[in-house]
Amino acid sequence: MLLVAPENFFLFAPLLPEAASGTIEPRHAVIPLREMLRRTQLLVGDVTSIDLAAHTAVARDLTGAEHEISWQQLVLSPGSVPSVVAVPGLDEHAVGFKTLADAIWLRNQVLRQLETADATLDPVRRRELLTFTFVGGGYAGVEALAEMESLVTDALHTYPRLGRNDLRWVLVEARDSLLPGLDPKLARYCEERLRRRGVEIRLNTWLESCVDQTVVLSDPAVAPYVSATIVWATGQRPSPLGSGLGLETDEAGRLIVDDGIRAVGRSDVFALGDAAAVPDPDGGVCPGTAQHAVRQAKVCAQNVAAALGVGQPTTFTYRNRGLAVTLGRNQGTAQVLRFTFTGLPAWLMGRSYHLLMMPGLARKVRVVADWTTSMLFPRDLSQLGSLGRRAPLA
C-alpha cells in the first residue's frame, strides 16, 4: 500500500484554533504519518497526473524527481483548498486558516501587533494595529476568532498601556446567520456570546476590498477602516486533483460517489472527504466534517480490501451525531442528536469528543497535558515569528 501526501504528518484540524491561541503546543495537533501507518509506504510529494485507463499515476517527490506508480485500486482524498474570490488586496494582506503554518503565523501576528501597539503613542495607529477582521462565519472563522480573542484578553494585563477600548474585532459573514448546519438556537447563542465579548458581527455582508489593509465592506453603514490583521475563512472548495479525470462531478466540483464510496461508473476508484460528494443516508450529500470523513474512510478501506479479495463490501450509513463549537476558555455549544448544550458543559463535551477522535495514545496524553497546563498556569505569550528562519552567520 502506498500513500502520496504533501506532508509527512496528518493535521487534526479540530485542534487548529487551540494551536493558534497557544492552548496546546502546535506540534501536538499533528500526528506523524510514518508513526500512524506502520504498514504503509509513504511518498512525500504531490500527484501530478493520473491515467485511469492505464492504471498509473505520476508523483513528484521533494527532490523534484518523478515516480510512475501502477495501481490496482485508487483512493482519492486530496481534501480542499481555500475558496478565494477576486477581492482587491486579498492576496497581499489576508491569511487563510487551514494549515498549521496559518495557525502559527496568526498567533505570531497577533502577538506582534500587541507589541507594536504597546510601543506606539498614536491612539489612531494603535487602534489600527489592534483591529482584527475575520471573513467567514463558519466553524473555522468563529472558532479561530474566539480563540484569538481569548488569547488577547489573557495577554492584555501584561500590556499596561493597552486597554480593551484599543481593540476591535470584526466578523464578516455573507449569510444571515453564523455557523450553517448548527441548531439555529445554538447559532444565535454563539452570536450573542461573541457580541458580549465586543465582537462586531456583520451579517449579510461581504468584503469588497482590502487594498493597503483598508477594509471596505458591502454594508454602507460601516465606514472603511484599517485592519492590520485580516483572516480569510470563508470556506473551502474541492482540490482540483480529481476534477480533471473525466469522472462525474457535482456543481461544486466534488467527485460523485455511491454509498460504497466508489466513483460513479468505476469499480476501482474511490473518493472521500472534502473532494467527494458522498450520499447522506438522510438525503442529500454529507457535510464536509471530520466526523463524516473518518467514517467514510472506514467504509472505503473495507471496500478496497473486498475488491482485492479480503472480506465483504459494505455501505456508508453514518448519520450526523452532533456538532460542537468552542468559543475560547470554558465557553462553547454542542448539539448531540436532539439535545443541545451551552457554556462549560458544551465546552467539555467538545474537548472530550476531540480527544476521543485524536489518533494515538501518545498524542492524546500530550494534548491532555497541554489542556491541564493551560488551566493551571498563565498562557504562554512568547512570539515565535523568527523560528524557522536561520540567523545569518555574519
Secondary structure, 3 states (H helix, E strand, C coil): CEEEECCCEEECHHHHHHHHHCCCCHHHHEEEHHHHCCCCEEEEEEEEEEECCCCEEEEEECCCCEEEEECCCEEECCCEEECCCCCCCHHHHEEECCCHHHHHHHHHHHHHHHHHHHHCCCHHHHHHHCEEEEECCCHHHHHHHHHHHHHHHHHHHHCCCCCHHHCEEEEECCCCCCCCCCCHHHHHHHHHHHHHCCEEEECCCCEEECHHHEEEECCCCCCCEECCEEEECCCEEECHHHCCCCCCECCCCCEEECCCCEECCCCCEEECHHHEECECCCCCECCCCHHHHHHHHHHHHHHHHHHCCCCCCCCCCCCCCEEEEECCCCCEEEEECCEEEEHHHHHHHHHHHHHHHCCCHHHHHHHHHHHHHHHHCCCCCCCCCCCCCCCCCC
